[in-house]
Amino acid sequence: MAVEQYSLKELEELIKGGANYRLFKPFFFKGQILLNIEKLLTIKDIMKLEGKVFGPIEVVTTVEHNTDDRIRKAIISNAITILKTSNRFKVDETHHLDFTKRKECEKLLDGIINGNPHLAQQLLKIYKFSKKLFIHSIHVGIIATVIDLGIQQKNKHHDGLRSEELLTGALLHDVGLLAYPSEIIEKKRIDLIQSNEISYKAYPVKGKEMMEKLHDSIRKKSINIIYQHQERLMGNGFPEGLKGHHIDDLALIVGLADEFDLLLNNELSSVPKTASEIMSRISRMSNFFGSHIVDSFYTWFRYLK
């Protein structure tokens, strides 16, 4: 990431000339964030900084986005509606996702999607490409977030950056599928895996390549999650067949969330499975995802059994 330094006047002229920049660090004023690092700087932003900045300001080049507040709010609203209505998270009044965890997920979805217009832009692309894929992406984002919040709670350590990186990677874990024709993606996942129509195991690579084109607008850790979420501890995953500690822990969390949601959607089998059967199957997958991840999953989603 190349950090550049300019005076406000120089930055104003560069932006007027069509250059795209964002701040290298958040800009605080009187204890509040005035400008976030994810925001594409505008002339209006430069005016906000006048009288508050002394000396050069550090910026990095970025990629332009086309999502405004209205679009971001619509995406957030859709995501929170899924959280509140999906039978993944609410079966009945006594069998449902813990209320506190649900509120934490709601806050993270709101804050992280609203704070990163490039994430919102990619989610909009997924929504337009396939409503089915969009709903699955939101499900995986919520499931993975709950698992990790449980792990953080057990470790008595809250890490906001980790939550952001995880949720972003989880929401975009299947973004590489946008490289294929939409009519193919609408098929069941098991049919895609067994089909010769596309090179299915290449989609994490395509997702990584697509996100790297956005420069630093999507964090490297989130891109790594997108790339590694199909890897398994035993080395029987893809695209690289990595083993053990070579796989990012957050990618394993997203991998479990992905597999669980696909199983519930009857995407990985020709024979439908009950929630109880799926929960039992996941509980025996510590060798694939790690015992701490499986334990956290079971702790917070055992109501489905």
Backbone torsions as a table, in degrees:
resi	resn	phi	psi	omega
1	MET	NA	114.7	-178.4
2	ALA	-86.9	115.4	178.8
3	VAL	-90.3	128.4	179.6
4	GLU	-114.9	151.3	-179.5
5	GLN	-120.6	130.4	178.9
6	TYR	-142.0	155.2	168.4
7	SER	-75.9	164.2	179.4
8	LEU	-59.8	-38.3	-179.7
9	LYS	-64.4	-45.0	179.0
10	GLU	-63.0	-41.7	-179.4
11	LEU	-64.9	-39.5	177.8
12	GLU	-60.5	-44.2	-179.9
13	GLU	-66.0	-39.4	179.8
14	LEU	-65.3	-41.9	179.5
15	ILE	-66.8	-40.5	176.4
16	LYS	-61.0	-31.3	179.1
17	GLY	-80.2	-0.5	175.2
18	GLY	105.0	1.3	179.4
19	ALA	-74.6	148.2	179.4
20	ASN	-114.8	124.3	180.0
21	TYR	-135.1	157.5	166.5
22	ARG	-133.6	161.7	179.4
23	LEU	-67.3	145.2	176.1
24	PHE	-73.7	-34.3	177.7
25	LYS	-131.1	151.3	175.6
26	PRO	-58.3	145.6	179.2
27	PHE	-101.0	115.5	179.5
28	PHE	-97.2	140.6	175.3
29	PHE	-141.4	118.2	-177.5
30	LYS	56.2	40.9	175.3
31	GLY	82.3	-2.3	-179.4
32	GLN	-114.9	148.5	175.8
33	ILE	-75.4	115.1	178.4
34	LEU	-83.7	-41.2	178.3
35	LEU	-137.8	131.0	179.4
36	ASN	-85.6	155.4	-178.8
37	ILE	-68.3	-20.1	-177.4
38	GLU	-82.8	-11.1	-173.1
39	LYS	-80.0	133.0	173.1
40	LEU	-72.5	120.2	-174.4
41	LEU	-69.6	140.0	178.4
42	THR	-122.9	171.5	176.8
43	ILE	-60.6	-37.3	178.3
44	LYS	-61.7	-37.4	177.8
45	ASP	-65.3	-39.4	178.7
46	ILE	-60.6	-40.3	179.0
47	MET	-64.1	-34.9	178.1
48	LYS	-63.4	-31.3	-175.5
49	LEU	-84.9	-14.1	-179.0
50	GLU	-61.6	131.1	-178.4
51	GLY	83.2	-3.5	-179.0
52	LYS	-116.4	-12.4	-178.2
53	VAL	-118.2	132.2	178.3
54	PHE	-124.9	114.7	-175.7
55	GLY	98.6	-177.4	-177.0
56	PRO	-64.5	153.6	176.5
57	ILE	-113.5	136.9	-177.3
58	GLU	-88.9	127.3	-179.9
59	VAL	-136.9	164.2	172.6
60	VAL	-131.1	150.3	177.5
61	THR	-68.0	150.1	-179.0
62	THR	-144.0	176.6	-178.7
63	VAL	-103.8	136.9	-178.9
64	GLU	-68.1	145.7	176.3
65	HIS	-121.0	165.3	-178.4
66	ASN	-127.0	30.0	177.2
67	THR	-104.3	127.2	176.9
68	ASP	-101.2	-177.9	-177.9
69	ASP	-58.9	-37.9	-177.7
70	ARG	-62.7	-43.6	179.8
71	ILE	-65.8	-45.0	-179.5
72	ARG	-61.8	-42.2	179.7
73	LYS	-64.0	-36.6	178.8
74	ALA	-66.2	-41.3	178.7
75	ILE	-65.5	-44.8	178.8
76	ILE	-61.4	-43.5	179.6
77	SER	-60.1	-43.5	177.5
78	ASN	-61.6	-44.5	-178.0
79	ALA	-63.6	-43.4	-178.1
80	ILE	-71.5	-33.1	174.8
81	THR	-62.2	-42.3	177.0
82	ILE	-61.8	-43.9	178.6
83	LEU	-58.1	-40.8	-174.2
84	LYS	-83.4	-21.0	-173.0
85	THR	-115.9	-19.5	-176.5
86	SER	-67.4	139.8	177.9
87	ASN	-71.2	-1.6	170.5
88	ARG	-66.2	-33.5	-169.9
89	PHE	-116.4	-10.4	178.4
90	LYS	-151.4	104.5	178.0
91	VAL	-89.0	-52.0	175.0
92	ASP	-154.5	-169.2	-174.1
93	GLU	-67.1	-22.9	-179.4
94	THR	-107.9	-13.5	179.6
95	HIS	-120.7	97.9	-176.4
96	HIS	-161.4	165.5	176.5
97	LEU	-62.8	136.3	178.3
98	ASP	-45.2	131.0	-174.8
99	PHE	-57.8	-42.2	-179.3
100	THR	-62.7	-42.9	179.8
101	LYS	-66.2	-35.7	179.4
102	ARG	-65.7	-40.2	178.7
103	LYS	-68.1	-37.9	177.3
104	GLU	-62.2	-42.5	178.4
105	CYS	-63.1	-41.6	179.8
106	GLU	-60.3	-44.3	179.8
107	LYS	-64.7	-41.4	-179.4
108	LEU	-67.3	-43.3	178.0
109	LEU	-58.5	-46.1	-179.6
110	ASP	-62.9	-53.8	-174.5
111	GLY	-66.4	-42.1	-174.0
112	ILE	-77.5	-41.9	177.4
113	ILE	-67.9	-41.2	180.0
114	ASN	-67.0	-31.7	-176.4
115	GLY	-84.2	-12.1	-179.3
116	ASN	-130.0	94.9	-178.3
117	PRO	-61.4	-25.0	178.8
118	HIS	-72.8	-35.4	172.8
119	LEU	-63.6	-45.9	178.9
120	ALA	-59.7	-40.2	-180.0
121	GLN	-62.7	-41.8	179.3
122	GLN	-68.6	-38.4	177.1
123	LEU	-65.2	-35.8	176.0
124	LEU	-63.9	-40.7	177.3
125	LYS	-61.5	-43.1	178.8
126	ILE	-62.9	-43.5	-179.6
127	TYR	-60.0	-45.0	-179.5
128	LYS	-69.5	-31.6	-178.1
129	PHE	-73.8	-45.1	-177.1
130	SER	-162.3	115.0	177.5
131	LYS	-61.9	-36.1	178.6
132	LYS	-60.5	-45.0	-179.4
133	LEU	-68.5	-35.4	178.3
134	PHE	-63.3	-48.8	-179.4
135	ILE	-61.3	-43.3	177.7
136	HIS	-60.4	-41.5	-179.7
137	SER	-62.9	-41.7	178.0
138	ILE	-66.6	-44.1	177.3
139	HIS	-55.2	-49.0	-177.4
140	VAL	-64.0	-40.1	177.9
141	GLY	-59.4	-43.7	-179.0
142	ILE	-70.1	-47.2	-178.5
143	ILE	-60.1	-46.8	-179.6
144	ALA	-63.3	-40.5	179.8
145	THR	-63.3	-43.4	178.7
146	VAL	-62.3	-44.3	178.4
147	ILE	-57.7	-47.1	-176.1
148	ASP	-72.5	-36.5	175.5
149	LEU	-60.9	-36.1	176.7
150	GLY	-64.9	-41.3	177.9
151	ILE	-65.2	-44.5	178.9
152	GLN	-62.6	-39.7	179.4
153	GLN	-64.0	-43.2	179.7
154	LYS	-64.0	-37.1	179.4
155	ASN	-82.5	-3.0	-179.3
156	LYS	54.7	42.4	179.9
157	HIS	-145.5	115.3	179.0
158	HIS	-95.9	128.0	-178.2
159	ASP	-126.8	99.9	-177.1
160	GLY	-63.9	-38.8	179.2
161	LEU	-64.2	-42.2	177.9
162	ARG	-59.3	-43.6	179.3
163	SER	-62.3	-39.9	178.6
164	GLU	-65.0	-47.1	-179.0
165	GLU	-63.0	-41.4	180.0
166	LEU	-65.2	-51.6	-176.1
167	LEU	-63.4	-40.9	178.5
168	THR	-61.5	-48.5	179.2
169	GLY	-62.8	-38.3	-179.8
170	ALA	-67.6	-43.9	179.9
171	LEU	-63.3	-30.0	-176.9
172	LEU	-107.0	14.5	-173.1
173	HIS	-59.8	-30.9	-178.0
174	ASP	-102.5	15.2	-174.5
175	VAL	-60.8	-27.1	179.1
176	GLY	-63.0	-21.3	179.2
177	LEU	-68.8	-16.1	177.6
178	LEU	-68.1	-11.4	178.3
179	ALA	-78.4	-8.8	-177.7
180	TYR	-107.0	162.2	177.9
181	PRO	-61.2	137.5	-175.3
182	SER	-62.0	-33.8	-178.6
183	GLU	-66.1	-27.5	177.0
184	ILE	-74.5	-40.5	-177.4
185	ILE	-66.9	-23.9	178.6
186	GLU	-71.0	-13.3	177.8
187	LYS	-70.9	162.7	176.1
188	LYS	-62.6	147.7	-176.2
189	ARG	-61.5	-35.8	179.7
190	ILE	-63.2	-33.7	177.6
191	ASP	-70.2	-35.6	176.9
192	LEU	-65.8	-42.6	-179.0
193	ILE	-61.3	-40.3	-175.6
194	GLN	-89.4	-9.3	-175.9
195	SER	-82.0	155.6	173.9
196	ASN	-99.5	4.0	-176.7
197	GLU	-67.5	-35.3	179.5
198	ILE	-137.0	159.3	173.5
199	SER	-87.5	85.5	-171.1
200	TYR	-56.5	-42.0	-174.6
201	LYS	-71.1	-2.0	178.1
202	ALA	-90.4	-8.4	-171.6
203	TYR	-66.1	-32.6	175.0
204	PRO	-64.6	-32.7	177.1
205	VAL	-66.3	-44.0	179.2
206	LYS	-63.3	-40.0	178.4
207	GLY	-62.5	-43.1	178.2
208	LYS	-61.4	-45.9	-178.8
209	GLU	-62.8	-41.2	-179.7
210	MET	-63.3	-42.2	-177.8
211	MET	-74.8	-31.2	178.0
212	GLU	-66.2	-24.7	177.6
213	LYS	-69.1	-15.3	178.1
214	LEU	-88.0	10.4	-179.4
215	HIS	59.3	-122.6	-176.2
216	ASP	-100.0	16.2	-178.8
217	SER	-71.7	-25.5	171.5
218	ILE	-116.5	126.3	-174.6
219	ARG	-62.0	149.5	-177.5
220	LYS	-59.2	-37.9	179.0
221	LYS	-62.2	-40.4	178.8
222	SER	-66.1	-39.4	177.7
223	ILE	-65.0	-37.1	178.0
224	ASN	-64.4	-36.3	175.9
225	ILE	-62.6	-45.7	178.5
226	ILE	-58.1	-41.5	-177.0
227	TYR	-73.3	-35.5	-171.1
228	GLN	-104.8	-0.3	-170.4
229	HIS	-65.9	-13.4	176.4
230	GLN	-98.8	3.8	175.3
231	GLU	-78.9	151.6	-179.6
232	ARG	-132.2	147.7	-174.1
233	LEU	-55.3	-31.4	-177.1
234	MET	-78.8	-6.6	179.1
235	GLY	90.0	9.1	-177.9
236	ASN	-100.9	21.3	177.3
237	GLY	-99.9	-166.0	179.2
238	PHE	-147.4	161.5	14.6
239	PRO	-88.7	-11.9	-174.6
240	GLU	-107.6	-12.6	-175.7
241	GLY	67.9	38.3	-179.1
242	LEU	-68.2	156.9	178.8
243	LYS	-125.6	155.1	168.7
244	GLY	47.1	-130.2	-173.3
245	HIS	-68.9	-6.7	177.0
246	HIS	-74.2	-11.7	179.3
247	ILE	-101.0	131.9	178.8
248	ASP	-63.7	134.1	-179.6
249	ASP	-56.6	-39.3	-179.6
250	LEU	-66.8	-33.1	177.1
251	ALA	-66.3	-36.2	177.8
252	LEU	-66.7	-39.1	177.0
253	ILE	-60.3	-47.2	179.7
254	VAL	-66.2	-36.2	177.7
255	GLY	-60.4	-43.5	178.6
256	LEU	-66.2	-45.1	179.5
257	ALA	-59.4	-40.8	179.5
258	ASP	-63.4	-50.0	-178.1
259	GLU	-62.9	-41.7	179.9
260	PHE	-60.7	-47.2	-177.8
261	ASP	-67.2	-38.3	177.8
262	LEU	-65.1	-38.2	177.7
263	LEU	-64.9	-42.9	178.4
264	LEU	-63.7	-30.2	179.0
265	ASN	-85.1	3.5	-177.6
266	ASN	57.4	39.8	-177.9
267	GLU	-92.5	-18.5	-173.3
268	LEU	-111.0	8.5	-179.0
269	SER	-150.0	149.7	176.9
270	SER	-83.4	-13.1	179.4
271	VAL	-112.3	118.1	-179.2
272	PRO	-58.0	142.6	177.9
273	LYS	-115.6	146.7	175.4
274	THR	-77.7	162.5	177.7
275	ALA	-59.0	-38.1	179.3
276	SER	-62.4	-43.2	179.1
277	GLU	-64.8	-39.5	-179.6
278	ILE	-68.4	-43.0	177.9
279	MET	-60.5	-41.1	178.9
280	SER	-63.5	-40.7	179.1
281	ARG	-63.9	-47.0	-179.3
282	ILE	-61.9	-37.7	-177.5
283	SER	-63.0	-18.0	-179.6
284	ARG	-102.1	16.9	-173.5
285	MET	-109.7	26.4	179.0
286	SER	-59.9	-32.8	-179.9
287	ASN	-67.7	-18.9	-179.1
288	PHE	-96.0	-36.4	-172.4
289	PHE	-118.1	-18.2	-176.5
290	GLY	106.0	135.3	-174.7
291	SER	-63.8	-36.5	-178.6
292	HIS	-66.9	-32.0	178.7
293	ILE	-74.5	-45.9	178.7
294	VAL	-63.3	-41.1	179.3
295	ASP	-62.4	-43.4	179.5
296	SER	-65.7	-41.9	176.8
297	PHE	-56.3	-50.3	-175.6
298	TYR	-66.4	-35.0	179.4
299	THR	-59.1	-43.3	-172.4
300	TRP	-95.6	-15.6	-179.5
301	PHE	-117.8	13.0	-178.4
302	ARG	-65.3	-18.5	177.7
303	TYR	-60.3	-22.3	-178.9
304	LEU	-71.7	-17.2	179.9
305	LYS	-80.0	NA	NA
